[in-house]
Each structure stands twice: as C-alpha cells, then as structure tokens.
C-alpha cells in the first residue's frame, strides 16, 4: 500500500443484498461502487477471533472488537489475552489515527512514518486498518474481467505515505464486495495477500465471516473469524473519541 489509507476497506465487507448488475464500467467506477458496497451499513459492531501463524507453524490466538461507522470512523480494541487486552486503535477520519497502550495509560497519534508498521503483532499495518474510501486514495490503472469478478489494478496517488507499490483487487460482480487483494511492494514484488470468504446474509446485507492476511515475505499470517456481528446499531459520533479509546 504505497498509499497508506486504503485498506480502510470495510475489512469484513458489508453489502446490500441483491445488488443490481452494472455494465460498461471503468476501473475508477468499479472502485467507487466497491466503496459504496463495503460501507453500505450505517454502522457495525463485530467481535472477532484472530489466529496468527508464524513460518514455523506456531499459532497464537487473540480476540478483539471492531466498531465502524460510515466510511470514516473505526475503533478496534483487543479483548484478550491479558498481555494485549485494552490495546486499542482509533481512526477519527481526516487522517487522524491514534493508538492506546494501557500499560502506559497514554494515547498517541500515529505519525505518517508509523502507518506502515504492523498493529500489535498482526499482519495488518496501521494503514490497513484506516477507514476511508479506496477510490479517493488510489488511481485505477487497468480493468479486466472474468465471469465473476472485476479485476482492478490500482496504484497509490502521489503524496500518500505507504510502502505498497500497487494493488490488484478482485471485486465480485454480484455485490461489488472484494474477495481478494494482492499487495505489491515498491519493487513490484508480491508482498501480501488478503482474502475473504464465508459470505453470509445479515439482515439486508452480505457479510464476510472470515478474512486472511498473508505476509509472503515474513511467512506469517493472520486469520480473522467473526464470532458475533451487529449492524445498524446506532453508534454515535462521540463514541469514536480518544476518551472512548481508554475504556
């Protein structure tokens, strides 16, 4: 993500059911429709299990809660185990991101150069957690299709802060949710692979219940499985605050 702010992508992916087919789109238009699909719910509250696996096969588990409102606000908090409980991440929008470390009882703003670092030992960089519209942060360079997907190659816009050179997004024609993103480094070598599956209906939306991020260089992966999900719960803007981050 030579950009630093796109994997803000809805992460788990929530789209309205029965999205109508659209023809003759270009890459930029596909990305805009993906944004609309990813953030179609007013807000979400998800409890998820993370399983991290290193190159030797050793596994560790964590649990966290993720809150999202619209396209701009996100709060992520670890629930267990004890050594990470309370560590939290906040995206207020407008490139304002914060990290709370309970051991230090301190909230610190995440500087641009830190956004490429991984969040609490997972394979997700801070930039991957950032909320916002993909279509505003990358430029679509090409568009291909197969029977089930739009395949968009995109590059970060000039001036963004990231170590990704390009991305290739595989976006489902049925609902404009992505099910795979390939992340390349600045030398155009495949670096990370992000996949989503187990899509299920949740009320009037479609939701992915399993995501997997693989760091191919580090031979490390993080799998995220939804344990509980609520949509359109009525989260207030005031919930996404530095004060809430400490709770």
Secondary structure, DSSP 8 states (H G I E B T S, - for coil): --SSS-TTS-TT-EEESS-----S--HHHHHHHHHHHHB-SSEEEEEEEEEEE-TT--EEEEEEEEEEETTTEEEEEEEESTTTTT-EEEEEETTEEEEEETTTTEEEE--GGGTTSBSTTSS-BHHHH--S-GGGTEEEEEEEE-SSEEEEEEEE-TT---SEEEEEEEEETTTS-EEEEEEEETTS-EEEEEEEEEEEEETTEEEEEEEEEEETTTTEEEEEEEEEEEES----GGGSSHHHHT-
